[in-house]
Amino acid sequence: MINQIKGLVIKDWALMSRQLKLMLVYIVFFVGISSYWSDTSFQSGFLSVILFMLTINCFAYDEQVNFEKLAAASPVSPFRIVLSRYISALTIGIAGSAAIMLGNLTVMLLRRTMGFDGIKYGLAGLGVSLFILSLAFPLVFKFGVNRSRIIILLVSGIPIPVFILLSKFLPRDFLFRLLINRTLIYLLPFIFVVVVLAALAISVAISVRIFKNKEF
């Protein structure tokens, strides 16, 4: 089982190697050089999201050579095939996020302005990336890369109208009372971690079911 998943993950890394090299150069330039003159902590979190979404290109490469048909006919179980794609995204995203945070810390040491903003935004970007990934992958497994792009954009935009509706129906001081609640502030990171992990587990289960029922 481990060897099968490892082989599929290595295949994804090989497909992404060229883009990852270009992204690494961009990270070094953007985070390393640009942050020497200004704070790019927020942009670093955004880069973490981009790194995770690069894995979606692996679906496009697989579609071009009909790899899913070959995988479905192989003795490798659908669970292992799906899980390997999630692991590929996790390893690429986490490695990239770590490189981004390391770049931020290095620049801070050079500027002698130590702070935790780069780490906070990096971890926040990592969490948001995982949540978006958990929404996007089942859609890509179901509809393919091209048809799912618009759906992913629509799904990603759902929180905005939801927040607007909540702000209209909830009392005006509701958000303020939440922000000044210290207990809730301390618990928010743990709640966020639980929500992200639950979303990933549900996402994997849905993707496996989609892949099993898919007609090739």
GUMAR-263275 format. One line per 8 residues: for each residue x, y, z of N, C-alpha, C, CB. Coordinates in Angstrom, 2 decimals. Glycine has a CB too. Layout:
<recs>
X:Y:Z:X:Y:Z:X:Y:Z:X:Y:Z | ... $
</recs>
This chain:
<recs>
0.83:-1.21:0.00:0.00:0.00:0.00:0.86:1.26:0.00:-0.94:0.01:1.22 | 1.85:1.30:0.90:2.71:2.48:1.01:3.48:2.71:-0.27:3.67:2.33:2.19 | 4.00:1.62:-0.88:4.77:1.75:-2.12:3.91:2.27:-3.26:5.39:0.40:-2.50 | 2.63:1.81:-3.31:1.73:2.27:-4.37:1.46:3.77:-4.23:0.41:1.48:-4.32 | 1.15:4.20:-3.02:0.88:5.62:-2.78:2.14:6.45:-3.03:0.37:5.84:-1.34 | 3.28:5.94:-2.57:4.55:6.64:-2.78:4.84:6.83:-4.25:5.69:5.87:-2.12 | 4.59:5.78:-5.05:4.82:5.88:-6.49:3.94:6.93:-7.15:4.58:4.55:-7.15 | 2.67:7.00:-6.74:1.74:7.99:-7.31:2.13:9.40:-6.89:0.30:7.68:-6.87 $
2.58:9.55:-5.65:3.01:10.87:-5.17:4.25:11.34:-5.93:3.29:10.83:-3.64 | 5.20:10.43:-6.15:6.41:10.77:-6.90:6.04:11.17:-8.32:7.40:9.57:-6.92 | 5.05:10.50:-8.89:4.58:10.85:-10.24:4.04:12.28:-10.27:3.50:9.85:-10.71 | 3.27:12.65:-9.27:2.74:14.02:-9.20:3.86:15.04:-9.02:1.73:14.14:-8.05 | 4.82:14.71:-8.17:5.95:15.62:-7.97:6.73:15.79:-9.27:6.87:15.10:-6.86 | 6.88:14.70:-10.03:7.60:14.79:-11.31:6.84:15.69:-12.29:7.79:13.38:-11.92 | 5.51:15.58:-12.30:4.70:16.42:-13.18:4.81:17.89:-12.80:3.25:15.98:-13.13 | 4.95:18.15:-11.50:4.96:19.53:-11.01:6.37:20.11:-10.90:4.28:19.59:-9.68 $
7.38:19.32:-11.18:8.76:19.75:-10.91:9.13:21.06:-11.59:9.73:18.67:-11.34 | 8.76:21.21:-12.86:9.13:22.43:-13.59:8.44:23.65:-12.99:8.78:22.30:-15.08 | 7.13:23.53:-12.72:6.41:24.66:-12.14:6.89:24.98:-10.74:4.92:24.36:-12.12 | 7.26:23.95:-9.98:7.75:24.16:-8.62:9.08:24.90:-8.63:7.89:22.82:-7.89 | 9.93:24.61:-9.61:11.21:25.31:-9.71:10.98:26.79:-10.00:12.10:24.69:-10.81 | 10.05:27.08:-10.92:9.73:28.47:-11.23:9.12:29.16:-10.02:8.78:28.55:-12.42 | 8.25:28.44:-9.29:7.63:29.01:-8.10:8.66:29.27:-7.02:6.54:28.07:-7.58 | 9.66:28.39:-6.90:10.71:28.58:-5.91:11.50:29.85:-6.20:11.65:27.37:-5.88 $
11.80:30.09:-7.49:12.50:31.31:-7.88:11.65:32.53:-7.53:12.83:31.30:-9.39 | 10.34:32.43:-7.78:9.43:33.54:-7.49:9.36:33.80:-5.99:8.03:33.25:-8.04 | 9.33:32.73:-5.20:9.28:32.88:-3.74:10.53:33.58:-3.23:9.13:31.50:-3.06 | 11.69:33.14:-3.73:12.95:33.75:-3.31:12.97:35.23:-3.64:14.15:33.04:-3.96 | 12.52:35.57:-4.84:12.52:36.97:-5.26:11.49:37.78:-4.49:12.25:37.07:-6.75 | 10.26:37.27:-4.47:9.15:38.05:-3.89:9.26:38.17:-2.38:7.82:37.41:-4.25 | 9.43:37.03:-1.71:9.49:37.03:-0.25:10.85:37.51:0.25:9.19:35.63:0.30 | 11.91:37.01:-0.39:13.25:37.33:0.09:13.67:38.75:-0.19:14.22:36.41:-0.52 $
13.53:39.20:-1.44:14.03:40.52:-1.83:13.02:41.62:-1.51:14.37:40.54:-3.32 | 11.76:41.41:-1.92:10.75:42.45:-1.73:10.50:42.76:-0.26:9.45:42.05:-2.38 | 10.48:41.73:0.58:10.18:41.95:1.99:11.32:42.66:2.71:9.90:40.62:2.67 | 12.47:42.81:2.03:13.57:43.55:2.66:13.20:45.03:2.80:14.86:43.39:1.82 | 12.32:45.52:1.90:11.91:46.92:1.95:10.50:47.10:2.51:12.00:47.52:0.57 | 9.67:46.07:2.47:8.31:46.22:2.99:7.84:44.88:3.55:7.33:46.71:1.88 | 6.76:44.94:4.33:6.20:43.74:4.95:5.31:43.01:3.96:5.41:44.09:6.24 | 5.66:41.77:3.64:4.87:40.99:2.67:4.27:39.76:3.35:5.75:40.56:1.47 $
3.97:39.85:4.63:3.44:38.70:5.36:2.12:38.22:4.79:3.27:39.04:6.83 | 1.23:39.19:4.48:-0.07:38.82:3.93:0.09:38.16:2.57:-0.98:40.04:3.83 | 0.95:38.73:1.72:1.18:38.15:0.41:1.78:36.75:0.52:2.10:39.04:-0.42 | 2.56:36.51:1.55:3.14:35.18:1.75:2.07:34.15:2.02:4.14:35.20:2.91 | 1.06:34.54:2.80:-0.07:33.64:3.03:-0.80:33.33:1.74:-1.03:34.24:4.05 | -0.92:34.35:0.88:-1.58:34.16:-0.41:-0.79:33.20:-1.29:-1.77:35.50:-1.13 | 0.54:33.29:-1.22:1.39:32.38:-2.00:1.18:30.93:-1.57:2.86:32.76:-1.84 | 0.92:30.72:-0.28:0.67:29.36:0.21:-0.55:28.76:-0.47:0.48:29.37:1.74 $
-1.59:29.59:-0.65:-2.81:29.13:-1.33:-2.49:28.74:-2.77:-3.90:30.23:-1.31 | -1.70:29.55:-3.46:-1.34:29.27:-4.85:-0.57:27.96:-4.96:-0.51:30.42:-5.43 | 0.34:27.72:-4.03:1.13:26.49:-4.07:0.25:25.26:-3.99:2.15:26.47:-2.92 | -0.75:25.29:-3.11:-1.65:24.15:-3.00:-2.45:23.95:-4.28:-2.60:24.34:-1.81 | -2.92:25.05:-4.86:-3.77:24.93:-6.04:-2.99:24.49:-7.28:-4.45:26.26:-6.31 | -1.65:24.58:-7.24:-0.85:24.09:-8.36:-1.08:22.60:-8.61:0.63:24.35:-8.11 | -1.44:21.88:-7.54:-1.64:20.43:-7.67:-2.79:20.11:-8.61:-1.90:19.80:-6.31 | -3.72:21.04:-8.78:-4.85:20.81:-9.68:-4.35:20.57:-11.10:-5.83:21.99:-9.65 $
-3.18:21.13:-11.43:-2.62:20.90:-12.77:-2.33:19.42:-13.01:-1.34:21.71:-12.95 | -2.08:18.67:-11.93:-1.83:17.23:-12.08:-3.06:16.54:-12.66:-1.45:16.59:-10.72 | -4.26:17.02:-12.28:-5.48:16.46:-12.85:-5.52:16.70:-14.36:-6.72:17.08:-12.18 | -5.11:17.90:-14.77:-5.11:18.23:-16.20:-4.14:17.34:-16.98:-4.74:19.71:-16.42 | -2.96:17.12:-16.42:-1.99:16.23:-17.08:-2.53:14.80:-17.17:-0.65:16.23:-16.31 | -3.18:14.34:-16.10:-3.74:12.99:-16.11:-4.85:12.85:-17.15:-4.28:12.63:-14.73 | -5.66:13.92:-17.30:-6.74:13.88:-18.29:-6.19:13.81:-19.71:-7.64:15.11:-18.14 | -5.08:14.46:-19.96:-4.50:14.47:-21.31:-4.05:13.09:-21.76:-3.31:15.43:-21.37 $
-3.60:12.27:-20.83:-3.09:10.93:-21.19:-4.03:9.81:-20.71:-1.69:10.71:-20.59 | -5.25:10.21:-20.25:-6.23:9.24:-19.76:-5.68:8.36:-18.64:-6.71:8.36:-20.92 | -4.93:9.00:-17.73:-4.31:8.24:-16.65:-5.36:7.62:-15.72:-3.37:9.14:-15.85 | -6.49:8.32:-15.51:-7.52:7.81:-14.59:-8.08:6.47:-15.07:-8.66:8.83:-14.44 | -8.22:6.32:-16.38:-8.70:5.04:-16.92:-7.70:3.92:-16.63:-8.93:5.15:-18.44 | -6.41:4.23:-16.81:-5.37:3.26:-16.51:-5.35:2.92:-15.03:-4.00:3.79:-16.96 | -5.49:3.93:-14.17:-5.48:3.72:-12.73:-6.68:2.90:-12.28:-5.45:5.05:-11.99 | -7.85:3.17:-12.89:-9.06:2.44:-12.53:-8.96:0.97:-12.90:-10.28:3.07:-13.20 $
-8.21:0.68:-13.98:-8.06:-0.71:-14.42:-6.92:-1.43:-13.70:-7.81:-0.75:-15.92 | -6.14:-0.71:-12.93:-5.00:-1.29:-12.21:-5.46:-1.89:-10.89:-3.90:-0.22:-11.97 | -4.63:-2.69:-10.24:-5.00:-3.27:-8.94:-4.96:-2.27:-7.78:-4.07:-4.42:-8.63 | -4.56:-1.05:-8.05:-4.52:-0.02:-7.00:-5.95:0.40:-6.67:-3.66:1.21:-7.45 | -6.29:0.42:-5.41:-7.65:0.74:-4.99:-7.95:2.22:-5.19:-7.86:0.35:-3.52 | -9.23:2.58:-5.41:-9.61:4.00:-5.56:-9.19:4.85:-4.37:-11.10:4.12:-5.76 | -9.27:4.28:-3.17:-8.87:5.02:-1.97:-7.41:5.45:-2.05:-9.11:4.17:-0.72 | -6.54:4.54:-2.48:-5.11:4.86:-2.55:-4.84:5.88:-3.65:-4.29:3.58:-2.79 $
-5.56:5.77:-4.77:-5.38:6.72:-5.87:-5.76:8.12:-5.43:-6.21:6.30:-7.09 | -6.91:8.22:-4.78:-7.39:9.53:-4.31:-6.50:10.07:-3.20:-8.85:9.42:-3.82 | -6.17:9.21:-2.25:-5.34:9.63:-1.12:-3.98:10.14:-1.59:-5.16:8.48:-0.14 | -3.42:9.51:-2.60:-2.11:9.94:-3.10:-2.15:11.36:-3.64:-1.62:8.98:-4.19 | -3.27:11.74:-4.28:-3.39:13.09:-4.81:-3.47:14.12:-3.67:-4.64:13.20:-5.71 | -4.19:13.76:-2.62:-4.26:14.66:-1.45:-2.89:14.78:-0.79:-5.30:14.14:-0.43 | -2.18:13.67:-0.68:-0.83:13.70:-0.07:0.11:14.54:-0.92:-0.27:12.26:0.09 | -0.01:14.44:-2.24:0.82:15.26:-3.12:0.58:16.74:-2.86:0.53:14.93:-4.60 $
-0.69:17.11:-2.75:-1.04:18.50:-2.48:-0.51:18.94:-1.12:-2.56:18.69:-2.53 | -0.63:18.07:-0.12:-0.17:18.40:1.22:1.34:18.58:1.26:-0.59:17.31:2.21 | 2.08:17.65:0.65:3.54:17.74:0.69:4.05:18.96:-0.07:4.16:16.48:0.11 | 3.45:19.22:-1.24:3.87:20.39:-2.01:3.53:21.68:-1.28:3.20:20.38:-3.40 | 2.30:21.75:-0.77:1.85:22.97:-0.09:2.60:23.23:1.20:0.39:22.88:0.20 | 2.79:22.18:2.01:3.47:22.35:3.29:4.94:22.71:3.08:3.36:21.07:4.15 | 5.60:22.03:2.13:6.99:22.34:1.84:7.13:23.78:1.35:7.55:21.37:0.79 | 6.22:24.20:0.47:6.25:25.57:-0.03:5.99:26.59:1.06:5.25:25.75:-1.13 $
5.00:26.31:1.92:4.68:27.22:3.02:5.86:27.34:3.98:3.43:26.75:3.78 | 6.52:26.21:4.24:7.70:26.24:5.12:8.81:27.09:4.50:8.21:24.81:5.38 | 9.00:26.97:3.19:10.02:27.77:2.50:9.69:29.26:2.57:10.16:27.33:1.03 | 8.40:29.58:2.43:7.96:30.98:2.51:8.22:31.55:3.90:6.47:31.10:2.15 | 7.82:30.80:4.93:8.02:31.28:6.30:9.51:31.39:6.64:7.32:30.33:7.29 | 10.32:30.46:6.14:11.76:30.51:6.36:12.36:31.75:5.71:12.44:29.24:5.83 | 11.87:32.06:4.50:12.32:33.26:3.81:11.99:34.51:4.59:11.70:33.34:2.43 | 10.76:34.57:5.13:10.35:35.72:5.93:11.22:35.87:7.18:8.89:35.59:6.33 $
11.47:34.76:7.86:12.28:34.81:9.08:13.71:35.24:8.78:12.27:33.45:9.76 | 14.26:34.75:7.65:15.61:35.12:7.26:15.73:36.62:7.03:16.03:34.36:6.01 | 14.75:37.17:6.30:14.76:38.61:6.03:14.60:39.41:7.32:13.64:38.99:5.04 | 13.75:38.92:8.23:13.57:39.61:9.51:14.86:39.63:10.32:12.46:38.94:10.32 | 15.61:38.53:10.26:16.89:38.48:10.97:17.87:39.48:10.37:17.48:37.06:10.92 | 17.87:39.59:9.03:18.76:40.53:8.37:18.38:41.98:8.70:18.74:40.31:6.86 | 17.07:42.22:8.82:16.60:43.57:9.13:16.57:43.84:10.63:15.21:43.79:8.54 | 16.80:42.77:11.42:16.76:42.88:12.88:15.40:43.39:13.36:17.86:43.80:13.39 $
14.35:42.89:12.70:12.98:43.25:13.09:12.19:41.96:13.27:12.30:44.18:12.03 | 12.53:41.23:14.30:11.87:39.95:14.53:10.41:40.14:14.89:12.59:39.17:15.62 | 9.58:39.28:14.35:8.14:39.29:14.64:7.54:37.97:14.19:7.43:40.48:13.94 | 6.29:37.81:14.52:5.63:36.54:14.20:4.57:36.69:13.11:5.00:35.96:15.44 | 4.52:37.87:12.47:3.50:38.09:11.44:3.66:37.12:10.28:3.56:39.52:10.94 | 4.94:36.91:9.86:5.18:36.00:8.74:4.71:34.59:9.05:6.64:35.98:8.38 | 4.96:34.13:10.28:4.54:32.79:10.68:3.02:32.72:10.79:5.19:32.39:12.03 | 2.42:33.75:11.37:0.96:33.75:11.53:0.25:33.73:10.19:0.51:34.97:12.33 $
0.69:34.59:9.28:0.06:34.62:7.97:0.36:33.35:7.18:0.52:35.85:7.18 | 1.56:32.80:7.38:1.90:31.54:6.71:1.01:30.40:7.17:3.35:31.18:6.95 | 0.81:30.30:8.49:-0.06:29.25:9.03:-1.51:29.47:8.62:0.04:29.19:10.56 | -1.93:30.75:8.61:-3.30:31.06:8.18:-3.50:30.68:6.72:-3.60:32.55:8.38 | -2.50:31.01:5.88:-2.57:30.63:4.47:-2.60:29.13:4.29:-1.40:31.22:3.71 | -1.85:28.43:5.13:-1.84:26.96:5.09:-3.23:26.40:5.41:-0.79:26.41:6.08 | -3.85:26.94:6.46:-5.19:26.48:6.84:-6.23:26.78:5.78:-5.60:27.11:8.14 | -6.19:27.99:5.24:-7.14:28.37:4.18:-6.93:27.51:2.94:-6.99:29.87:3.82 $
-5.66:27.22:2.63:-5.35:26.38:1.47:-5.95:24.99:1.62:-3.84:26.27:1.29 | -5.81:24.42:2.82:-6.37:23.09:3.07:-7.88:23.08:2.94:-5.96:22.59:4.47 | -8.51:24.15:3.43:-9.97:24.22:3.35:-10.43:24.35:1.90:-10.50:25.41:4.18 | -9.76:25.22:1.13:-10.10:25.37:-0.29:-9.86:24.07:-1.04:-9.28:26.51:-0.94 | -8.75:23.40:-0.71:-8.44:22.11:-1.33:-9.55:21.09:-1.06:-7.10:21.58:-0.81 | -10.06:21.08:0.17:-11.11:20.12:0.53:-12.39:20.39:-0.25:-11.39:20.18:2.03 | -12.61:21.63:-0.66:-13.78:21.96:-1.48:-13.53:21.67:-2.95:-14.16:23.43:-1.30 | -12.29:21.93:-3.40:-12.00:21.87:-4.83:-11.80:20.45:-5.36:-10.77:22.67:-5.12 $
-11.11:19.59:-4.61:-10.75:18.28:-5.14:-11.96:17.40:-5.49:-9.90:17.55:-4.14 | -13.00:17.32:-4.64:-14.16:16.52:-5.06:-14.79:17.03:-6.35:-15.20:16.50:-3.95 | -14.80:18.36:-6.53:-15.36:18.94:-7.75:-14.53:18.55:-8.97:-15.44:20.47:-7.64 | -13.21:18.57:-8.82:-12.33:18.21:-9.94:-12.47:16.72:-10.27:-10.86:18.55:-9.62 | -12.56:15.87:-9.24:-12.76:14.45:-9.48:-14.09:14.20:-10.19:-12.71:13.68:-8.15 | -15.09:15.00:-9.86:-16.43:14.80:-10.42:-16.56:15.35:-11.84:-17.47:15.46:-9.51 | -16.11:16.60:-12.05:-16.38:17.28:-13.31:-15.16:17.45:-14.21:-16.97:18.62:-13.03 | -13.97:17.13:-13.71:-12.76:17.38:-14.48:-12.26:18.80:-14.26:-13.03:17.14:-15.97 $
-11.06:19.07:-14.76:-10.42:20.35:-14.48:-11.15:21.51:-15.14:-8.98:20.33:-14.95 | -11.43:21.40:-16.44:-11.99:22.53:-17.18:-13.37:22.93:-16.68:-12.07:22.19:-18.65 | -14.26:21.95:-16.49:-15.62:22.27:-16.05:-15.69:22.69:-14.60:-16.52:21.09:-16.28 | -14.72:22.28:-13.80:-14.79:22.58:-12.37:-14.20:23.94:-12.01:-14.07:21.51:-11.60 | -13.46:24.57:-12.92:-12.82:25.85:-12.58:-13.85:26.90:-12.18:-11.99:26.36:-13.77 | -14.90:27.04:-12.98:-15.92:28.05:-12.70:-16.65:27.70:-11.41:-16.93:28.17:-13.87 | -16.93:26.40:-11.22:-17.64:25.97:-10.01:-16.80:26.27:-8.78:-17.97:24.47:-10.08 | -15.47:26.05:-8.86:-14.57:26.32:-7.73:-14.59:27.80:-7.39:-13.13:25.85:-8.04 $
-14.57:28.66:-8.42:-14.62:30.10:-8.18:-15.92:30.50:-7.50:-14.47:30.86:-9.49 | -17.03:29.90:-7.94:-18.32:30.21:-7.33:-18.38:29.73:-5.88:-19.46:29.57:-8.13 | -17.88:28.52:-5.64:-17.89:27.96:-4.28:-16.99:28.79:-3.36:-17.44:26.49:-4.29 | -15.83:29.22:-3.88:-14.91:30.00:-3.07:-15.49:31.36:-2.70:-13.60:30.20:-3.81 | -16.44:31.85:-3.54:-17.04:33.15:-3.26:-18.25:33.09:-2.36:-17.43:33.80:-4.52 | -18.68:31.89:-1.97:-19.87:31.75:-1.12:-19.72:32.45:0.23:-20.18:30.28:-0.90 | -18.55:32.35:0.91:-18.43:33.00:2.23:-18.73:34.49:2.23:-17.06:32.78:2.77 | -18.49:35.18:1.09:-18.70:36.63:1.05:-20.17:36.99:1.21:-18.17:37.21:-0.26 $
-21.11:36.44:0.37:-22.53:36.77:0.58:-23.06:36.25:1.91:-23.36:36.21:-0.54 | -22.53:35.12:2.39:-22.96:34.60:3.69:-22.61:35.59:4.80:-22.30:33.23:3.98 | -21.39:36.14:4.74:-20.97:37.11:5.74:-21.83:38.37:5.67:-19.49:37.47:5.55 | -22.16:38.80:4.45:-23.00:39.99:4.28:-24.38:39.77:4.87:-23.13:40.37:2.80 | -24.96:38.59:4.61:-26.28:38.28:5.16:-26.26:38.22:6.68:-26.79:36.96:4.59 | -25.23:37.58:7.22:-25.11:37.49:8.68:-24.97:38.87:9.31:-23.92:36.61:9.06 | -24.21:39.74:8.66:-24.01:41.09:9.21:-25.30:41.89:9.23:-22.97:41.83:8.40 | -26.24:41.53:8.32:-27.52:42.26:8.29:-28.50:41.74:9.34:-28.15:42.15:6.91 $
-28.50:40.44:9.56:-29.48:39.85:10.47:-29.01:39.78:11.92:-29.82:38.48:10.00 | -27.69:39.74:12.15:-27.17:39.68:13.51:-27.12:41.08:14.11:-25.78:39.03:13.53 | -27.19:41.19:15.42:-27.07:42.51:16.07:-25.77:43.19:15.69:-27.16:42.37:17.60 | -25.78:44.52:15.67:-24.62:45.27:15.21:-23.39:45.04:16.09:-24.94:46.74:15.17 | -23.60:44.84:17.37:-22.46:44.67:18.27:-22.08:43.20:18.46:-22.77:45.28:19.61 | -22.70:42.30:17.65:-22.43:40.86:17.82:-20.97:40.54:17.52:-23.35:40.03:16.90 | -20.47:41.04:16.36:-19.09:40.76:15.98:-18.12:41.38:16.99:-18.81:41.29:14.57 | -18.45:42.59:17.45:-17.58:43.25:18.42:-17.49:42.44:19.71:-18.10:44.67:18.73 $
-18.61:41.89:20.16:-18.61:41.09:21.38:-17.80:39.80:21.20:-20.05:40.75:21.80 | -17.82:39.26:19.98:-17.01:38.08:19.70:-15.52:38.40:19.75:-17.38:37.49:18.33 | -15.18:39.57:19.20:-13.77:39.95:19.13:-13.17:40.23:20.50:-13.62:41.15:18.24 | -14.00:40.72:21.43:-13.46:41.05:22.75:-13.56:39.85:23.71:-14.21:42.24:23.34 | -14.13:38.75:23.22:-14.22:37.55:24.06:-12.88:36.83:24.01:-15.38:36.62:23.57 | -12.09:36.97:25.07:-10.74:36.42:25.07:-10.74:34.89:24.98:-10.01:36.85:26.32 | -11.68:34.26:25.66:-11.75:32.80:25.62:-11.94:32.31:24.19:-12.89:32.28:26.51 | -12.85:32.97:23.47:-13.11:32.59:22.08:-11.89:32.83:21.21:-14.32:33.36:21.53 $
-11.18:33.93:21.47:-9.98:34.24:20.68:-8.93:33.15:20.86:-9.41:35.61:21.08 | -8.76:32.69:22.10:-7.78:31.63:22.36:-8.20:30.30:21.73:-7.59:31.45:23.87 | -9.52:30.08:21.66:-10.00:28.81:21.14:-10.08:28.78:19.61:-11.36:28.51:21.71 | -10.12:29.96:18.99:-10.31:30.04:17.53:-9.29:29.22:16.74:-10.24:31.47:17.09 | -7.97:29.29:17.06:-7.02:28.47:16.30:-7.31:26.97:16.38:-5.62:28.73:16.79 | -7.71:26.50:17.58:-8.01:25.08:17.75:-9.29:24.70:16.99:-8.15:24.73:19.25 | -10.27:25.59:17.05:-11.53:25.35:16.32:-11.24:25.28:14.82:-12.58:26.46:16.62 | -10.39:26.20:14.35:-10.04:26.25:12.94:-9.34:24.97:12.49:-9.16:27.45:12.64 $
-8.42:24.46:13.32:-7.70:23.22:13.00:-8.67:22.05:12.91:-6.63:22.93:14.06 | -9.61:21.96:13.86:-10.59:20.87:13.87:-11.47:20.94:12.62:-11.45:20.92:15.14 | -11.91:22.16:12.28:-12.78:22.34:11.11:-12.04:21.94:9.83:-13.26:23.81:11.01 | -10.78:22.35:9.70:-10.00:22.04:8.50:-9.75:20.54:8.38:-8.66:22.78:8.52 | -9.38:19.88:9.48:-9.13:18.44:9.45:-10.41:17.66:9.14:-8.55:17.97:10.80 | -11.54:18.12:9.71:-12.82:17.47:9.43:-13.20:17.65:7.96:-13.94:18.04:10.34 | -12.96:18.85:7.44:-13.27:19.12:6.03:-12.42:18.25:5.11:-13.04:20.60:5.70 | -11.14:18.06:5.46:-10.27:17.20:4.66:-10.73:15.75:4.68:-8.84:17.28:5.16 $
-11.10:15.25:5.87:-11.55:13.86:5.98:-12.82:13.63:5.17:-11.79:13.49:7.46 | -13.76:14.57:5.27:-15.01:14.47:4.50:-14.71:14.56:3.01:-16.00:15.59:4.91 | -13.79:15.45:2.64:-13.44:15.64:1.23:-12.85:14.37:0.64:-12.45:16.79:1.09 | -11.94:13.72:1.38:-11.35:12.47:0.89:-12.42:11.40:0.70:-10.27:11.96:1.88 | -13.33:11.27:1.66:-14.40:10.27:1.57:-15.28:10.53:0.35:-15.25:10.28:2.85 | -15.63:11.79:0.11:-16.48:12.13:-1.04:-15.74:11.85:-2.35:-16.91:13.62:-0.98 | -14.45:12.22:-2.41:-13.66:12.01:-3.63:-13.52:10.53:-3.95:-12.28:12.65:-3.48 | -13.30:9.71:-2.92:-13.20:8.26:-3.13:-14.51:7.71:-3.69:-12.83:7.53:-1.80 $
-15.62:8.15:-3.12:-16.94:7.70:-3.61:-17.16:8.11:-5.06:-18.06:8.26:-2.72 | -16.78:9.34:-5.39:-16.92:9.85:-6.76:-16.08:9.01:-7.72:-16.50:11.35:-6.85 | -14.84:8.73:-7.33:-13.93:7.97:-8.20:-14.44:6.54:-8.41:-12.51:7.95:-7.60 | -14.99:5.93:-7.34:-15.52:4.58:-7.46:-16.69:4.51:-8.43:-15.95:4.06:-6.11 | -17.55:5.53:-8.40:-18.76:5.53:-9.22:-18.56:6.16:-10.60:-19.86:6.25:-8.50 | -17.34:6.59:-10.86:-17.07:7.27:-12.14:-17.02:6.27:-13.28:-15.75:8.04:-12.06 | -17.61:6.66:-14.40:-17.61:5.81:-15.60:-16.50:6.28:-16.53:-18.99:5.85:-16.32 | -15.59:5.36:-16.84:-14.46:5.70:-17.72:-14.69:5.15:-19.13:-13.14:5.15:-17.13 $
</recs>
